[in-house]
Amino acid sequence: MKTSKTWQQRIMEDMKLRDFRKRTQDAYFQAVRQFMDRVGKEPEAITDDDVRAYFLYLREERKLAPSTINVALHGIRFFFLHTLQRDWAIFDLLRCHRPRLLPVVLSRAEVRTLLTAVRHPVRRMLLVALYAFGFRITEGLSLETGDLDSDRLMVWARDAKGARDRCVPLPRPVLARLRRYWKTERPASPSKHLFVSDNTVGLIDASTVQKTFAAALKESGINKKATPHTLRHSYATHLLEAGVSLRTIQQLLGHTSLRTTEVYMHVTQASMEKLQEVLDALMADL
């Protein structure tokens, strides 16, 4: 494939033509760059054996997580199929199955204990929003004043995963808390975003939120491998325990498949307690 453009320019153009989201572009580009650095050849000189050896290296030597290998696989496959226009059999052979793990869930009491341990007002309000709306961290960081419909008590997640908008209920106590936050705690800023950084110029960085969450988790003494995304899992689980239908929760979370939402059926405390009662009765006279 003869062209004066570098492979970096070509793959970026191809991803933009495909209308990939910025995070996907960054992840694919990083995966291809690491592959190219490892192989140390010009694109035209790379063979399918180089691809085979690289993925064996990721699995056997670096022992990367399946999710990380999958990102590399998708990025490198896109590069060869669409940018270099090489369709190799190796890409049909490569597979990396992710184990279907149950999500970590915080109890209602643990959520409140953890949020109390966050003293920075902006970060605390953001974490409250992630739990109250079942939002992903990127969705929370993107919230603007126009996304809140106080009359209808709804909140919009704009351009969420899958490039889809969705709306979720806005709890009245959280609306009152947000109004207090806007008036007394949010740094003065011309931005329409709810959660701005301390310098009032940009948004809070996701890594800052993650570090704040980790510190609060440690201070709270909660011995669970939780992250800010755990608040979304907890939101869904608590709704299911309260009797909200799985189909409704699917819509609130923005899942395209009900199978994705069904995982919460396995972690609800209420269902486990009911099962325990049934088993106790069944086994009483053994």
C-alpha positions in Angstrom: 0.0 0.0 0.0 2.0 3.0 -1.3 1.3 6.3 0.4 3.2 9.3 1.7 1.3 9.2 4.9 2.6 7.5 8.0 0.8 4.5 9.5 -0.1 6.8 12.4 -1.9 9.3 10.2 -3.6 6.5 8.2 -5.1 4.6 11.1 -6.3 7.8 12.7 -8.1 8.9 9.5 -9.6 5.4 9.1 -11.0 5.5 12.7 -12.4 8.9 12.2 -14.1 7.8 9.0 -15.6 4.9 11.0 -16.8 7.6 13.5 -15.1 5.8 16.4 -15.5 7.5 19.8 -12.4 9.3 21.1 -11.7 6.7 23.8 -11.9 3.9 21.2 -9.5 5.8 19.0 -7.0 6.3 21.8 -7.2 2.7 22.9 -6.7 1.3 19.4 -3.9 3.6 18.6 -2.1 2.8 21.8 -2.5 -0.9 21.1 -1.1 -0.6 17.6 1.7 1.6 18.7 2.8 -0.9 21.3 2.6 -3.7 18.7 4.7 -1.7 16.2 7.3 -0.9 18.9 7.6 -4.5 19.8 7.9 -5.8 16.2 10.3 -3.1 15.1 9.4 -3.3 11.4 7.8 -1.1 8.8 4.1 -2.0 8.3 4.8 -3.5 4.8 7.4 -5.9 6.3 5.2 -7.3 9.0 4.0 -10.9 8.6 1.2 -12.9 10.1 3.9 -14.8 12.1 4.7 -11.4 13.8 1.1 -11.1 14.8 1.0 -14.6 16.1 4.2 -14.2 18.1 3.0 -10.9 19.6 -0.2 -12.3 21.0 1.6 -15.3 22.4 3.9 -12.8 24.1 0.9 -10.9 25.6 -0.6 -14.1 26.9 2.4 -16.2 28.0 5.0 -13.6 29.0 3.2 -10.5 30.0 0.2 -12.5 31.2 -2.2 -9.6 30.5 -5.9 -9.7 31.5 -8.3 -10.9 28.8 -9.9 -7.5 28.6 -6.5 -5.9 27.8 -5.7 -8.5 25.2 -9.1 -8.0 23.6 -8.5 -4.3 23.2 -5.1 -5.1 21.5 -6.8 -7.7 19.3 -9.5 -5.3 18.1 -7.1 -2.5 17.5 -4.5 -4.5 15.6 -7.2 -6.3 13.6 -8.7 -3.0 12.6 -5.2 -1.7 11.6 -4.5 -4.7 9.3 -7.9 -5.2 7.9 -8.8 -1.6 7.2 -5.7 0.5 7.1 -3.3 -2.0 5.6 -6.0 -4.0 3.8 -4.6 -7.4 4.8 -7.0 -10.1 5.8 -5.0 -12.9 7.5 -6.3 -16.2 8.8 -4.6 -15.5 12.1 -7.3 -13.0 13.0 -10.0 -15.7 12.7 -7.9 -17.9 15.0 -7.3 -15.4 17.8 -9.7 -15.6 20.7 -9.6 -14.3 24.2 -12.5 -15.2 26.4 -13.2 -13.0 29.4 -14.4 -14.8 32.5 -18.0 -13.8 33.5 -17.3 -12.5 37.0 -20.0 -11.4 39.3 -19.9 -7.6 40.0 -18.7 -6.3 43.4 -21.7 -4.7 45.2 -21.7 -2.3 48.2 -24.6 -2.5 50.6 -26.8 0.6 51.2 -25.0 1.2 54.5 -21.5 0.8 52.8 -22.5 3.3 50.1 -23.4 5.9 52.7 -20.3 5.2 54.8 -18.1 5.6 51.8 -19.7 8.8 50.5 -19.4 10.3 54.0 -15.6 9.7 53.9 -15.3 11.9 50.7 -14.8 15.4 51.9 -14.1 17.2 48.7 -17.5 18.7 47.8 -17.3 18.4 44.0 -16.0 14.8 44.0 -18.5 13.8 46.7 -21.4 15.2 44.7 -20.2 13.4 41.6 -20.0 10.1 43.4 -23.5 10.7 44.8 -24.7 11.3 41.2 -23.0 8.1 39.9 -24.9 6.1 42.5 -28.2 8.0 42.4 -28.4 7.8 38.6 -26.6 4.5 37.9 -24.2 6.4 35.7 -20.8 5.4 34.4 -18.0 7.7 35.4 -17.8 9.3 32.0 -21.5 10.0 32.0 -21.3 11.7 35.4 -18.3 13.8 34.3 -20.3 14.9 31.2 -23.4 16.1 33.1 -24.5 19.7 32.3 -27.2 21.8 33.9 -29.4 21.3 30.8 -29.3 17.5 31.3 -31.4 17.9 34.5 -35.2 18.2 33.9 -36.4 19.2 37.4 -40.1 19.5 36.3 -40.3 16.0 35.0 -37.7 14.7 37.6 -35.5 13.1 34.9 -31.8 13.2 34.1 -30.3 12.7 30.7 -27.1 10.8 29.9 -26.1 12.3 26.6 -24.1 10.4 23.9 -23.6 7.5 26.3 -22.1 4.2 25.5 -23.2 3.1 22.0 -23.7 6.7 21.0 -27.2 6.6 22.6 -29.0 9.1 24.8 -31.0 7.7 27.8 -32.9 9.2 30.7 -33.3 8.0 34.3 -35.4 9.2 37.2 -34.0 12.1 39.3 -34.7 11.4 43.0 -36.1 14.5 44.8 -33.6 14.4 47.6 -30.8 14.3 45.1 -32.3 17.3 43.2 -32.4 19.2 46.5 -28.8 18.2 47.2 -27.6 19.3 43.7 -29.3 22.7 44.1 -27.4 23.2 47.4 -24.2 22.0 45.8 -24.6 24.4 42.9 -25.2 27.4 45.2 -22.7 26.8 47.9 -20.1 24.2 47.0 -19.4 24.2 43.2 -16.4 26.4 42.3 -17.5 29.5 40.3 -17.1 28.7 36.7 -18.6 29.8 33.3 -18.9 26.1 32.4 -22.3 24.5 32.1 -20.9 21.2 33.5 -21.9 20.3 37.0 -18.5 19.0 38.1 -15.6 21.3 37.4 -12.0 21.1 38.6 -10.7 23.3 41.4 -9.1 25.6 38.9 -12.6 26.1 37.3 -11.1 25.8 33.8 -11.8 22.1 33.0 -13.6 19.0 34.2 -12.4 16.7 36.9 -10.1 14.0 35.6 -11.5 10.5 35.9 -8.2 9.3 37.5 -8.7 11.9 40.3 -12.2 10.5 41.0 -10.8 7.0 41.1 -8.1 8.0 43.6 -10.6 9.8 45.7 -12.8 6.8 45.7 -9.9 4.4 46.6 -8.9 6.7 49.5 -12.5 6.8 50.9 -12.8 3.0 50.5 -9.7 2.5 52.6 -10.7 5.1 55.2 -14.1 3.5 55.5 -12.6 0.1 56.2 -14.6 -1.6 53.5 -12.7 -4.6 52.4 -14.0 -5.0 48.9 -12.4 -4.5 45.5 -14.6 -1.6 44.6 -14.2 1.2 42.1 -16.5 4.2 41.1 -18.2 1.8 38.7 -19.2 -0.3 41.7 -21.7 2.5 42.5 -23.5 1.7 39.3 -23.6 -2.0 40.1 -24.9 -1.2 43.6 -27.6 1.0 42.1 -28.9 -1.8 39.9 -28.7 -4.4 42.7 -30.5 -2.2 45.2 -33.3 -1.5 42.8 -33.7 -5.2 42.0 -33.8 -5.9 45.8 -36.5 -3.3 46.1 -38.7 -5.0 43.6 -37.9 -3.0 40.4 -38.2 -5.3 37.4 -35.2 -6.5 35.6 -36.5 -5.0 32.3 -36.8 -1.6 33.9 -33.3 -1.8 35.3 -32.0 -2.8 31.8 -33.5 0.4 30.4 -32.1 2.5 33.2 -28.6 1.2 32.7 -28.8 1.4 28.9 -28.0 -2.3 28.4 -28.8 -3.5 24.9 -29.2 -7.1 26.1 -31.2 -8.3 29.1 -28.5 -11.0 29.6 -26.1 -8.3 30.7 -28.6 -7.1 33.3 -29.3 -10.6 34.5 -26.0 -10.8 36.3 -27.5 -8.7 39.1 -29.9 -11.5 39.9 -26.9 -13.5 41.2 -25.8 -10.8 43.7 -29.0 -9.6 45.3 -29.1 -10.1 49.0 -32.9 -10.5 49.2 -32.9 -13.4 46.8 -30.1 -15.1 48.7 -32.0 -14.7 52.0 -35.1 -16.2 50.5 -33.1 -19.1 49.1 -31.6 -19.6 52.5 -35.1 -19.8 54.0 -36.3 -22.3 51.4 -33.2 -24.5 51.9 -33.5 -24.4 55.7 -37.1 -25.6 55.4 -36.3 -28.3 52.9 -33.4 -29.7 54.9 -35.0 -29.4 58.4 -35.6 -33.1 58.9 -32.5 -34.6 57.5 
